[in-house]
Every structure is written in structure tokens, then in C-alpha cells.
Amino acid sequence: MYGCAGLDFVVAARSESEMLAQQLEALSVRLEALESRLADFDRVISGLEGAALTTARSLQEISSHWDSVYEAMRRIEDADVGQFESGQE
């Protein structure tokens, strides 16, 4: 049917097809591993974004408290300066 040369060609083509199939399978496995790692990175990034948002909110609250402390200190200083000025007149 094929003859000797034809049979060699069919065997060579089949071997090449099998080799390509194995390489594609290996690439598929690697691609699945990369997709899994990307999903892990997405979860980590999401967690980091949440932590950054919580940190920013906490820093904003701390800043607000310090603003209140400084405002109270200014009121005390202004009251002290007012008493000092009225005492000298």
C-alpha cells in the first residue's frame, strides 16, 4: 500500500505528531500552573489593597485625633496669652 519510503514518511509524521502532542501537553501543564499562580497573586494583591485601605483609614483617624490635641493646645495657649495681656494693662 505505502511502500517503504511512504511507510517511513508516515512513521516520521506520526512521531513528529506525537512529539508535538507531548510538547503541547507540557505547555498546557505549565500554563495551568501559571494561571494558578496568577490567581494566588490576585488574592494577595486584593488582601494588600484591603490592608492599605485599612491603614489609610487608621492614619486618617490618628491624624484627626492629633488635630484635636493641637487645637486644644492652641486654645490653652490663647487663653494663657489673653490672661497675661489683661494682667499687664
ChimeraX attribute file (.defattr): number of C-alpha atoms within 10 A of each C-alpha:
attribute: neighborCount
match mode: 1-to-1
recipient: residues
	/A:1	5
	/A:2	9
	/A:3	8
	/A:4	9
	/A:5	9
	/A:6	11
	/A:7	12
	/A:8	12
	/A:9	13
	/A:10	13
	/A:11	12
	/A:12	12
	/A:13	12
	/A:14	12
	/A:15	12
	/A:16	12
	/A:17	12
	/A:18	12
	/A:19	12
	/A:20	12
	/A:21	12
	/A:22	12
	/A:23	12
	/A:24	12
	/A:25	12
	/A:26	11
	/A:27	12
	/A:28	12
	/A:29	12
	/A:30	12
	/A:31	12
	/A:32	11
	/A:33	12
	/A:34	12
	/A:35	12
	/A:36	12
	/A:37	12
	/A:38	12
	/A:39	12
	/A:40	12
	/A:41	12
	/A:42	12
	/A:43	12
	/A:44	12
	/A:45	12
	/A:46	12
	/A:47	12
	/A:48	12
	/A:49	12
	/A:50	12
	/A:51	12
	/A:52	12
	/A:53	12
	/A:54	12
	/A:55	12
	/A:56	12
	/A:57	12
	/A:58	12
	/A:59	12
	/A:60	12
	/A:61	12
	/A:62	12
	/A:63	12
	/A:64	12
	/A:65	12
	/A:66	12
	/A:67	12
	/A:68	12
	/A:69	12
	/A:70	12
	/A:71	12
	/A:72	12
	/A:73	12
	/A:74	12
	/A:75	12
	/A:76	12
	/A:77	12
	/A:78	12
	/A:79	12
	/A:80	11
	/A:81	12
	/A:82	11
	/A:83	11
	/A:84	11
	/A:85	10
	/A:86	8
	/A:87	8
	/A:88	6
	/A:89	5
